[in-house]
Amino acid sequence: MSSQNPVFIPGPTNIPDELRRAIDLPTMDHRSSAFADMLHPALAGIKRVVKLRDGEAIIFPATGTGAWEAAVTNLLSPGDTVLAARHGMFSHRWIDLCRRQGFNVEVIETEWGLGAPAEALGAALSADKAHKIRAVLVTHNETATGVRSDVASVRKALDAAGHPALLLVDGVSSIASMDFRMDEWGVDAAITGSQKGFMLPAGLSIVALSRKAIAAMATSTSPRCFFDFKDMLKSNASGGFPYTPPVSLIAGLAHSIRMLEGEGLENVFARHYRIAEGVRRATRAWGLALCAKSPELYSDTVSAIVVPANVDSTRIVTHAAEKYQVAFSVGLGEVAGKVFRIGHLGSMSDVMALSGIATAEMAMVDLGLPIELGSGVAAAQEFYRTSTSNRQTRAA
Ligand SMILES: *Cc1c(COP(=O)(O)O)cnc(C)c1O
């Protein structure tokens, strides 16, 4: 794989040079005040990115999966019931994790390519008169299918049912790339990692908590140690960590947030929309469809593209890697072999996206798909040419 070519996988994402330099640090004493000066801006920055005013942000040395585990083990007790829809590999994995942690998961099976079904979730909540359901899990951006769920509609369903369950949201592949409104949507725990929208290497679990979630910690009896929120909040308050912190990544996170806010968060979201829309127009020009069933579900961070039935999508990914040294992503689970994915989040520009579209096109033509060389590139060029202003904000 050429180190000059960007990756088009939905995480880990390309790391901007500036950020790579920011994490190249000598060893420091993590019990010194210099560490607190690094930690506190990172924690405050997370809250701004997820639009949480009153609550807490927490960082663990792990990945998004660790943040899933931390959220459920700190907020729930063994045997508690949680409600979740399964509509892709990531919602599936969170359900699996909850079951292995001893929770009872009520699953609403949903077609892959659709979002979290607010109506069906609402019906399950209304039927739960005894309030046995303690939490509703939502995967904001299902990375396997390129589907964005409407979190606000799930909040409405909870409110309409008058149900007190916590709302826990996986924003691993959306936060810092797509708009996320924790306060407005009434999200109790928002979950992410360092290697997607924050453009860093993998290594941080990131969780933001509402006041309601913080209150729920007090009654949770699930065993936990490494991922204990109480230990972490107590140590953070005095500027430290309960164990050795991943200092460079925390410094990197603070720097990443400075870069995102330098560009302007709303500009970052608009850039992701624009880049994604170019990929979608290219897909249409190829005569192919997205896995996401309708436009309001389209993800701005990853596109899962359905290939003709006689083609194994994995071959496109393997071929592009071997011949052109460019990484795309394979289909996972139910859509393995049926879709390939173009990740277009993080440090990404229109021009980088054009190289990915051009490469996907060459790989598909090489493999005999009935696609006209240049058709997708031209469709994206036309969109980028007319949607990019001269006073373009600087991409991260
Ligand atoms: C990447 C991803 C995860 C898992 O994160 P890891 O950092 O690989 O543990 C969870 N959920 C979604 C939606 C993801 O995209």
The ligand as a Gaussian input file, in Angstrom:
#p B3LYP/6-31G(d) Opt

LIG

0 1
 C      -15.659000       1.807000      14.162000
 C      -16.959000       1.672000      14.825000
 C      -17.102000       1.050000      16.079000
 C      -16.013000       0.273000      16.752000
 O      -14.986000       1.037000      17.110000
 P      -13.552000       0.395000      17.442000
 O      -12.799000       1.661000      17.659000
 O      -13.122000      -0.367000      16.237000
 O      -13.681000      -0.413000      18.647000
 C      -18.328000       1.076000      16.691000
 N      -19.386000       1.641000      16.109000
 C      -19.315000       2.216000      14.893000
 C      -20.539000       2.822000      14.311000
 C      -18.103000       2.245000      14.222000
 O      -18.034000       2.824000      13.017000

